Amino acid sequence: MASLQELLAQKAELEAKIAEVQSGARAESIAKIRATMAEFGLTVADLGNVKAARPVTKVAAKFRNGATGETWSGRGLKPKWLVSALAAGATLESFAI
């Protein structure tokens, strides 16, 4: 029977081979798709519901921690420093820039 170390080594080797094959298959598929699109003059917009990646825009900070200088734009989850300050009785307006 194989030892644990031998089995883990086999597993790592198999995972590396799987990743290599997946990468090659992915690259081959992308090349085929690009060739077909070029052959027929297709664009991403021609594919219908597929959305082209939008450029990421940075949002200006709206709140600042005066002690550390950390900022938050007001989007997404509140940062830990703001949550703890609000729990301690501070108001959101006191951090407004």
N, C-alpha and C positions, 0 to 999 in steps of 0.2 A: 504494500500500500504506500502511496506517495505521502511525503510529509507535508505539513502545512506550508512550509516555505516553498517547496516545489510547486504546490498547487497555486500559491499566490504568484509565483514567477510565471507559470503558464497562463494565468488569468491576465497578468499585465501584458504578456506577449500577444495574447489574443486580442485584447482591447486595442493595442497599438496597431495590429493588422486590420482590425475592423475600422478604426479611424482612418487608416491609409486608404482602404478600399472605398469608404464613404466619400472621402475627399476627392478621390479620382473620379468616382461616379458623378459627383456633384459638378466638378469642373467639366466633365464630358457633356452632361446635360445642359449646362449653361452655354457651352460652345454650340451645341445643336440648336438651342433656342435662338441664340444670336444669329446663327447662319440662316435660319428660317426667316427671322424677322428682316434680315438684310435682303434676302432673296425676294421677299414680297413687299419690301418697303414699309414694314409695319413699325409703329411706335408703341410705347407703353399705353398711350391714350386709346389706341385701337383695340386694346385688350378688354375694354369695357370697365368692369367694376374694380379693376386693379388700380390702386391709388399710387401715384408716384410719390416717392419720399419728399416730404416738405423740408425745406431748410429749417434748422433749429434756430429759433430766435431767443436771445437772452432777455429776460424780463428784469426791469430795474427793481432794486430792493425798495421795499416800503417800510420795513421795520429793522431797527438796529439795536443790538445789545450794547449799551454804553460802556459796560465794564470790559468786554472782550472784543468789541468791534464786529462780532458776527452779525450777519444780516439774513433776512428772509424776505422773499418777494410777495408773500401772501398767498402763494399757490401751493397746493399739496399739503401734506401733513405739517403741523406746527413743529418746529424744531424743539428739542428737549429743553434748551435753555429758556425758551419762551413758555413752554408748558409749565415748567417749575416756577417761573416768575409769576405767571398768572395764578397758579395754585397758592402762591405765597401772598396774594392779594393785589398784585400790580394790575394795571389796566393795559389793554392792548394799545390804547392811544398814547400811553407814556413811552412806547417804543417806536412810534411813528417817526419817519424821517421828514 
